[in-house]
Protein backbone atom coordinates (compact mmCIF):
# COMPACT_ATOMS: atom_id res chain seq x y z
CA UNK A 1 0.00 0.00 0.00
CA UNK A 2 1.14 3.53 -0.81
CA UNK A 3 -0.37 6.94 -0.18
CA UNK A 4 -1.60 6.88 -3.78
CA UNK A 5 -3.96 4.05 -2.80
CA UNK A 6 -5.74 6.28 -0.30
CA UNK A 7 -8.84 8.11 -1.54
CA UNK A 8 -8.69 11.43 0.29
CA UNK A 9 -12.33 12.36 0.89
CA UNK A 10 -11.35 15.32 3.03
CA UNK A 11 -9.40 16.95 0.19
CA UNK A 12 -12.15 16.21 -2.36
CA UNK A 13 -14.78 17.68 -0.02
CA UNK A 14 -12.71 20.86 0.37
CA UNK A 15 -12.55 21.22 -3.42
CA UNK A 16 -16.30 20.63 -3.72
CA UNK A 17 -17.06 23.20 -1.02
CA UNK A 18 -14.84 25.72 -2.82
CA UNK A 19 -16.85 25.19 -6.04
CA UNK A 20 -20.08 25.58 -4.07
CA UNK A 21 -18.79 28.84 -2.59
CA UNK A 22 -17.92 30.27 -6.01
CA UNK A 23 -21.30 29.31 -7.46
CA UNK A 24 -23.14 30.52 -4.34
CA UNK A 25 -21.65 33.98 -4.84
CA UNK A 26 -22.74 33.93 -8.48
CA UNK A 27 -26.24 32.82 -7.43
CA UNK A 28 -26.51 35.64 -4.89
CA UNK A 29 -25.51 38.18 -7.54
CA UNK A 30 -28.19 36.89 -9.91
CA UNK A 31 -30.99 36.17 -7.44
CA UNK A 32 -30.47 39.10 -5.08
CA UNK A 33 -30.43 36.75 -2.11
CA UNK A 34 -28.36 33.97 -0.65
CA UNK A 35 -29.18 30.31 -1.16
CA UNK A 36 -30.74 29.11 2.10
CA UNK A 37 -30.58 25.86 4.08
CA UNK A 38 -32.92 25.24 7.03
CA UNK A 39 -31.96 22.58 9.56
CA UNK A 40 -34.43 21.36 12.17
CA UNK A 41 -33.14 19.67 15.32
CA UNK A 42 -35.55 18.12 17.81
CA UNK A 43 -34.11 17.19 21.21
CA UNK A 44 -30.66 17.12 22.73
CA UNK A 45 -28.94 14.18 21.00
CA UNK A 46 -25.22 15.04 21.35
CA UNK A 47 -24.14 13.61 17.98
CA UNK A 48 -26.99 15.40 16.21
CA UNK A 49 -26.04 18.67 17.90
CA UNK A 50 -22.48 18.33 16.61
CA UNK A 51 -23.70 17.58 13.06
CA UNK A 52 -26.11 20.52 13.05
CA UNK A 53 -23.45 22.91 14.34
CA UNK A 54 -21.00 21.74 11.67
CA UNK A 55 -23.62 22.05 8.93
CA UNK A 56 -24.44 25.57 10.02
CA UNK A 57 -20.80 26.68 10.05
CA UNK A 58 -20.05 25.17 6.64
CA UNK A 59 -23.24 26.62 5.11
CA UNK A 60 -22.24 30.13 6.19
CA UNK A 61 -18.60 29.57 5.14
CA UNK A 62 -19.83 28.78 1.61
CA UNK A 63 -21.73 32.07 1.44
CA UNK A 64 -25.19 30.64 1.98
CA UNK A 65 -27.82 31.45 4.59
CA UNK A 66 -28.25 29.04 7.50
CA UNK A 67 -31.59 28.80 9.33
CA UNK A 68 -31.45 26.65 12.46
CA UNK A 69 -34.60 25.59 14.30
CA UNK A 70 -33.91 23.85 17.61
CA UNK A 71 -36.99 22.34 19.25
CA UNK A 72 -37.36 20.65 22.65
CA UNK A 73 -37.47 16.86 22.77
CA UNK A 74 -41.14 16.87 23.81
CA UNK A 75 -42.27 18.85 20.73
CA UNK A 76 -45.53 17.38 19.45
CA UNK A 77 -45.86 16.09 15.90
CA UNK A 78 -48.37 18.75 14.81
CA UNK A 79 -45.97 21.54 15.79
CA UNK A 80 -43.07 19.93 13.91
CA UNK A 81 -45.17 19.37 10.79
CA UNK A 82 -46.38 22.98 10.96
CA UNK A 83 -42.77 24.18 11.04
CA UNK A 84 -41.89 22.02 8.01
CA UNK A 85 -44.90 23.43 6.12
CA UNK A 86 -43.80 26.97 6.99
CA UNK A 87 -40.31 26.23 5.65
CA UNK A 88 -41.85 24.76 2.49
CA UNK A 89 -43.59 28.09 1.93
CA UNK A 90 -40.61 30.31 2.80
CA UNK A 91 -38.97 31.63 -0.40
CA UNK A 92 -35.71 32.26 1.46
CA UNK A 93 -35.38 28.53 2.21
CA UNK A 94 -34.15 26.36 -0.65
CA UNK A 95 -33.26 23.22 1.27
CA UNK A 96 -34.85 21.62 4.34
CA UNK A 97 -33.14 19.03 6.50
CA UNK A 98 -34.78 17.47 9.54
CA UNK A 99 -31.99 15.95 11.59
CA UNK A 100 -32.48 12.24 12.29
CA UNK A 101 -33.07 10.34 14.49
CA UNK A 102 -36.15 12.04 15.88
CA UNK A 103 -37.51 11.31 19.37
CA UNK A 104 -39.50 8.08 19.47
CA UNK A 105 -42.93 9.73 19.68
CA UNK A 106 -42.46 11.39 16.26
CA UNK A 107 -43.10 9.57 12.99
CA UNK A 108 -39.96 10.08 10.88
CA UNK A 109 -41.59 8.94 7.64
CA UNK A 110 -44.52 11.30 8.12
CA UNK A 111 -42.17 14.21 8.77
CA UNK A 112 -40.02 13.44 5.73
CA UNK A 113 -43.14 13.06 3.57
CA UNK A 114 -44.21 16.58 4.58
CA UNK A 115 -41.04 18.18 3.15
CA UNK A 116 -41.46 19.61 -0.35
CA UNK A 117 -39.54 17.09 -2.53
CA UNK A 118 -37.89 20.00 -4.35
CA UNK A 119 -36.49 21.24 -1.03
CA UNK A 120 -35.61 17.73 0.21
CA UNK A 121 -31.84 18.16 -0.02
CA UNK A 122 -31.32 15.01 2.07
CA UNK A 123 -32.96 13.00 -0.72
CA UNK A 124 -35.07 10.90 1.67
CA UNK A 125 -38.55 11.75 0.35
CA UNK A 126 -40.26 8.82 -1.38
CA UNK A 127 -40.72 10.97 -4.51
CA UNK A 128 -36.97 11.55 -4.74
CA UNK A 129 -36.35 7.85 -4.12
CA UNK A 130 -38.75 7.11 -6.99
CA UNK A 131 -37.06 9.63 -9.26
CA UNK A 132 -33.72 7.95 -8.62
CA UNK A 133 -35.17 4.50 -9.24
CA UNK A 134 -36.54 5.41 -12.67
CA UNK A 135 -33.61 7.58 -13.72
CA UNK A 136 -35.22 11.00 -13.36
CA UNK A 137 -33.49 14.02 -11.88
CA UNK A 138 -34.08 14.54 -8.19
CA UNK A 139 -32.19 14.80 -4.94
CA UNK A 140 -30.04 11.82 -3.96
CA UNK A 141 -29.00 11.10 -0.34
CA UNK A 142 -25.75 12.89 0.34
CA UNK A 143 -23.55 10.00 1.47
CA UNK A 144 -24.06 7.71 -1.56
CA UNK A 145 -23.77 10.63 -3.97
CA UNK A 146 -20.49 11.55 -2.27
CA UNK A 147 -19.31 7.95 -2.67
CA UNK A 148 -20.12 8.06 -6.38
CA UNK A 149 -18.18 11.30 -6.78
CA UNK A 150 -15.12 9.70 -5.15
CA UNK A 151 -15.44 6.60 -7.36
CA UNK A 152 -15.71 8.58 -10.59
CA UNK A 153 -12.84 10.84 -9.58
CA UNK A 154 -10.61 7.80 -8.99
CA UNK A 155 -11.79 5.44 -11.74
CA UNK A 156 -13.36 7.67 -14.40
CA UNK A 157 -15.87 5.66 -16.44
CA UNK A 158 -17.51 2.98 -14.27
CA UNK A 159 -19.38 1.27 -17.12
CA UNK A 160 -19.22 -2.51 -17.03
CA UNK A 161 -17.56 -2.77 -13.64
CA UNK A 162 -18.82 -5.33 -11.13
CA UNK A 163 -19.99 -3.56 -7.95
CA UNK A 164 -21.09 -5.02 -4.63
CA UNK A 165 -22.90 -2.84 -2.10
CA UNK A 166 -22.94 -4.36 1.39
CA UNK A 167 -26.00 -2.97 3.16
CA UNK A 168 -29.56 -2.28 2.04
CA UNK A 169 -30.60 0.83 3.98
CA UNK A 170 -32.75 3.51 2.38
CA UNK A 171 -30.11 6.09 3.30
CA UNK A 172 -27.03 4.47 1.73
CA UNK A 173 -27.33 0.92 0.37
CA UNK A 174 -30.34 1.18 -1.92
CA UNK A 175 -29.57 4.62 -3.40
CA UNK A 176 -25.91 3.63 -3.83
CA UNK A 177 -26.98 0.62 -5.87
CA UNK A 178 -29.27 2.79 -8.01
CA UNK A 179 -26.48 5.29 -8.65
CA UNK A 180 -24.10 2.53 -9.72
CA UNK A 181 -26.77 1.07 -12.00
CA UNK A 182 -27.06 4.52 -13.52
CA UNK A 183 -23.35 4.37 -14.32
CA UNK A 184 -23.89 1.00 -16.08
CA UNK A 185 -22.22 -1.11 -13.40
CA UNK A 186 -23.33 -4.68 -12.74
CA UNK A 187 -24.64 -4.32 -9.20
CA UNK A 188 -25.20 -6.78 -6.36
CA UNK A 189 -26.76 -5.70 -3.06
CA UNK A 190 -25.45 -7.93 -0.30
CA UNK A 191 -26.60 -7.94 3.32
CA UNK A 192 -26.63 -9.89 6.58
CA UNK A 193 -28.47 -12.85 5.03
CA UNK A 194 -26.38 -13.12 1.87
CA UNK A 195 -24.97 -16.64 1.50
CA UNK A 196 -21.19 -16.88 1.09
CA UNK A 197 -20.85 -13.11 1.54
CA UNK A 198 -17.05 -13.17 1.29
CA UNK A 199 -17.26 -14.97 -2.06
CA UNK A 200 -19.82 -12.47 -3.38
CA UNK A 201 -17.59 -9.55 -2.39
CA UNK A 202 -14.48 -11.22 -3.80
CA UNK A 203 -15.67 -10.88 -7.41
CA UNK A 204 -16.26 -7.12 -7.21
CA UNK A 205 -14.25 -4.39 -8.90
CA UNK A 206 -15.99 -1.90 -6.57
CA UNK A 207 -16.96 -2.64 -2.96
CA UNK A 208 -19.11 -0.20 -0.98
CA UNK A 209 -19.35 -1.27 2.66
CA UNK A 210 -22.31 0.28 4.49
CA UNK A 211 -23.45 -2.44 6.86
CA UNK A 212 -22.68 -0.93 10.28
CA UNK A 213 -20.41 -3.71 11.57
CA UNK A 214 -16.96 -2.71 12.70
CA UNK A 215 -14.12 -4.05 10.50
CA UNK A 216 -16.29 -6.82 9.06
CA UNK A 217 -14.80 -6.81 5.55
CA UNK A 218 -11.41 -8.55 5.58
CA UNK A 219 -8.49 -8.50 3.19
CA UNK A 220 -9.15 -12.01 1.86
CA UNK A 221 -12.63 -10.85 0.78
CA UNK A 222 -11.19 -8.37 -1.72
CA UNK A 223 -10.19 -8.92 -5.33
CA UNK A 224 -6.64 -7.57 -5.79
CA UNK A 225 -6.82 -4.08 -7.21
CA UNK A 226 -10.49 -3.49 -6.32
CA UNK A 227 -11.67 -0.05 -5.18
CA UNK A 228 -13.13 -0.08 -1.66
CA UNK A 229 -15.41 2.62 -0.29
CA UNK A 230 -15.92 2.34 3.47
CA UNK A 231 -19.07 4.15 4.63
CA UNK A 232 -19.00 2.73 8.16
CA UNK A 233 -18.34 4.82 11.25
CA UNK A 234 -18.05 2.66 14.37
CA UNK A 235 -16.64 3.44 17.80
CA UNK A 236 -14.60 0.61 19.29
CA UNK A 237 -12.26 0.31 22.24
CA UNK A 238 -8.83 1.89 21.98
CA UNK A 239 -6.00 -0.48 21.03
CA UNK A 240 -4.06 0.80 24.02
CA UNK A 241 -5.07 -1.35 27.03
CA UNK A 242 -4.73 1.53 29.49
CA UNK A 243 -6.76 3.88 27.30
CA UNK A 244 -9.36 1.15 26.73
CA UNK A 245 -9.64 0.62 30.48
CA UNK A 246 -10.34 4.35 30.79
CA UNK A 247 -13.17 3.97 28.28
CA UNK A 248 -11.38 5.69 25.43
CA UNK A 249 -12.40 4.72 21.91
CA UNK A 250 -11.28 4.99 18.30
CA UNK A 251 -13.16 5.30 15.02
CA UNK A 252 -13.10 2.43 12.54
CA UNK A 253 -15.08 1.63 9.44
CA UNK A 254 -16.89 -1.47 8.24
CA UNK A 255 -13.66 -2.49 6.51
CA UNK A 256 -10.63 -3.92 8.29
CA UNK A 257 -8.29 -1.28 6.89
CA UNK A 258 -5.08 -2.99 7.95
CA UNK A 259 -5.80 -6.18 5.98
CA UNK A 260 -7.75 -4.64 3.07
CA UNK A 261 -5.53 -1.67 2.18
CA UNK A 262 -2.57 -3.78 0.96
CA UNK A 263 -4.91 -5.71 -1.38
CA UNK A 264 -7.12 -2.93 -2.69
CA UNK A 265 -6.18 -0.71 -5.59
CA UNK A 266 -7.78 2.22 -3.77
CA UNK A 267 -9.54 2.63 -0.43
CA UNK A 268 -11.19 5.32 1.67
CA UNK A 269 -9.85 5.66 5.22
CA UNK A 270 -11.96 6.14 8.36
CA UNK A 271 -11.93 8.91 9.36
CA UNK A 272 -11.14 11.19 6.42
CA UNK A 273 -12.79 9.26 3.61
CA UNK A 274 -16.54 9.28 3.01
CA UNK A 275 -17.46 11.28 6.13
CA UNK A 276 -16.34 14.75 4.95
CA UNK A 277 -18.23 14.26 1.68
CA UNK A 278 -21.67 14.11 3.30
CA UNK A 279 -21.94 17.77 4.36
CA UNK A 280 -20.16 18.95 1.19
CA UNK A 281 -22.78 17.16 -0.94
CA UNK A 282 -25.56 18.59 1.25
CA UNK A 283 -24.29 22.08 0.42
CA UNK A 284 -24.11 21.12 -3.24
CA UNK A 285 -27.70 19.86 -3.18
CA UNK A 286 -28.86 23.08 -1.50
CA UNK A 287 -27.25 25.18 -4.23
CA UNK A 288 -28.86 23.02 -6.94
CA UNK A 289 -32.23 23.51 -5.21
CA UNK A 290 -31.67 27.26 -4.99
CA UNK A 291 -31.06 27.55 -8.73
CA UNK A 292 -34.18 25.52 -9.50
CA UNK A 293 -36.35 27.44 -7.02
CA UNK A 294 -35.16 30.80 -8.41
CA UNK A 295 -35.45 29.70 -12.03
CA UNK A 296 -31.74 30.30 -12.64
CA UNK A 297 -29.98 27.88 -14.96
CA UNK A 298 -27.07 25.85 -13.60
CA UNK A 299 -24.75 24.42 -16.22
CA UNK A 300 -24.76 20.60 -16.44
CA UNK A 301 -21.83 19.22 -14.47
CA UNK A 302 -21.01 22.63 -12.93
CA UNK A 303 -21.12 21.08 -9.49
N, C-alpha and C positions, 0 to 999 in steps of 0.2 A: 504494500500500500504506500502511496505517495500523497502529498498534499493535493496533487491534481485529481485524485480520485474523490476528493471531498467536494460535495455540492454545497456551496456557501449560500444558504438561504438568507442569512443576515445581510450580506453584500447585495444580493439581488433585490431584497426588499427595500434597501436604501435607494437603489437606482429607480425602482418603481415609484417610491414616494417622491423622489425628485421630479419624475415625469408628471406625477399627479400635481405637484406644487406648481409647475410651469403652466400646465393646462388649467389649473384652478384660477390662476391669475388672469389668464386669457378669458376664461368664462366670466369672471367678475367684471372685466372690462366690457364684455359684450352684453351681459345680462343686467348690469347695474346692481348686482347683489352677489354675495358669496354663496357658493354651494353649501347646503346645510345638512348636517347629520344629527338626528335626535336619538339619544340612547335612554332607555327606560330601565331603571334598576329597582326591583322590589325586594326589600329585606336587606339583611346585613351580611350576606355570605362573603367571607373575606376574599376568596379568589375572584369572585365577581366584581367586588369593589376595586381590586387591583386592575382587572381587565378594563373596566369602565374608565378608570382614571387614565390608563395608558391610551385608550381610544380617544379620549377627550384631548389629551395633550398632542397626540399625533395629528388629529383633525385640525386643530388650530395651527400647528406647525406647518401644515400643508396649505394654509391660507383659506381654510374653509370654516364655516360657522359650526360650533358645537353647542347642542342644546341637551343638557342633562336633566332628567327627571328622576329624582330619588324618592321612592315611596316607602312607607313603613311596611313591615312584613305582614301586618294584619289587614292590608288594603283589600277591600272586597272586589270581586270580579267586575261588577258593574262600573265601578270607578276606574279600574284599569282599562276596560274596553272603551269607556268614554274618553279617556286620555288618548288612546290610540286613534279613535275617530277624529278627535280634534287635531292630531298631528297629520292625519290623512288630508284634512282640509286646509292645513296651514301652507301657504305658497312659499314660505321661507324654508320649509323642511322638504328636502329631496329624498332623504333616506331615513328609514325608521328601523331601529334595532331594539328589540326587547330582550334584555340579557337573561339567558337561561343558565341554570334551572330556576323556575319560579317556585314559590312556596307551594306546599302540597295541596292547599285548598283552591288553587287556581288552575284552570284547564289550559295547559300550554297550547294545545292544538286550536282551541277556540280563539285564544289571543292571537296566535299567528295568522289564523284565517281572517281576522278582522283587519290586519294590515293591508293597505292598498298594494296589490302585487307589483305595481310599478314604483313603489317606494320600499319594497321588501329587499333591501340590499344584502340581507343575510341569505336570501335564496331559499328560504324554508317553506314558503307558501305553496300549497298544493298546485296552484296554477303555474308557478315557476318550475316546480318539479315536472309537471306535465309538458311544459314548453321544452324543457331539456330532453325529456324522453322522446319527443317527436321531432327534435331537431330545430325547433323554433328559437328565436332570440328571447332571452329572459335572463333573470339574475340566477347565478349559480352559487351555491354555498362557497364561502371564501377559502376554506382550507383545501378542498379538492381542486378548485381553480388555481390556487397557488402551486399545488403539486404539479398540475399540468404545465404551468409556466416554467417551472424548474426542469421538467422533463424535456420540453421542447427547446429550452435554452441549451441543454446539455447534448441532446441527441438529434435535434433538427426534426426531420420528417419521421413520424412514428408509424407510418403506414406499414401494415403487414407484420408488425412486431407482436409477439405473444406476451400478453400482460395478465398477471394474476393480482387481484385485489383481495386482500385478506381482511374481511370485515364487511358487514352488510347494513350498516346504519344508514339512516336517511340523511345524516349530516355529512358523512364522508364516503362510506363504501359504495352505496348505490349511485350517487352523483359522479363519483370518480369513475366508476365503470361506464356510465353513459358518456362522459367526456372522452374516455379512451376509445369507445366505439365510434364516436364522432371523428376521431383521428384515424379511423380505419385499422385499429388494432384488433387482434383476436383476443377476446376478454373472457376470463373466468373469474367469477366471484366465489371465493372460498370462505369458509366460516368454521365455527366450532364443531359442526357435525360433518365436515368434509372428510371422506375416507382417504387415507394415505395422503394427508395434507402435505407432508414434506415432499412427496413425489410430485404432487400437483405443482407446488412452488418451483421445484427443480427444473421444470421445462421452460420457465418464463424468462423472457428478455427484460421485462420490467416487473418489479415486485413492489406493490404499495401495501405496506403493513399498517392496518388501522383497526386492530382487534382489541386493544386495551389490556394486553397481557405482557408484563415486563419481560423483555429479552427472550421472547418465545421463538423467534426465527433464528435459526442457527446457521453457521457457515456451511455445513454439509447439505443444507436445503437449497443453496444458491448455485445456479449455473455460473461457471466462471465467466466473468465479463459482464454479467447482468447489472442493470441499474436498479438500485434499491432506494425507495422513498419511505422513510420511517415517520409515520404520523403520530406514533404513540408518545405520550408524556406520562411517565409513571414515577412515583416517588418510592424509593427503596432504601433500605438501611445503608449507611455509609460503609465503605470497605474497611475503614479504620475501626478496629474493635472498640477502642476507647470512645471514639466519636459515636459509634453505633450505640454503645451503652448509654451515652448521653442523649440518645434519641435523635441524633443528627441524620439527615437523609441526603440522597443524591438523586438527580434526575436521570432516568434512562428511557429509552424508547421501547418499542415492541420488537426491535431487532437487537440481537446480541452483537453489538458493534465490534467487539474485539475479534470474534470469529468470522464475521461476515465481511468486514472491510478488506481483509487481504484477498478475498475471493471475488468481490464485486468489482465491476469496472468503474462504478461511481456509486456514492452513497451519501445520504444526508445524515449529519450528526444530530444528536440530541444532547444538549440544546444547540441552537444555532442553525437548524436546518429548515424544517417546515414551519415551525412556530412563528418566526418573524414575518412570514408571508401572509398570515391570516389577516392581521390588521391592515397591512399594505393593500391587500386585495379589497378589503372592506372600503377603504378610502377610494380605491379605483372604482368600485361599484357605485359609490355615492356620486362621484363625478359623472359617471355615465348616466345615472338617473337625473342629475341636475340638467345635463344637456337635453335629455329627452323631455323633461318637464317644462323647460324653457323654450323648447322648439329650436334649439341651436344645434347645428350639425356637428358631429364629432367624426373626424376622418377614420375610416376603417383601419384598425390596427394601431391607432394613435396611442393607445394605452392598454 
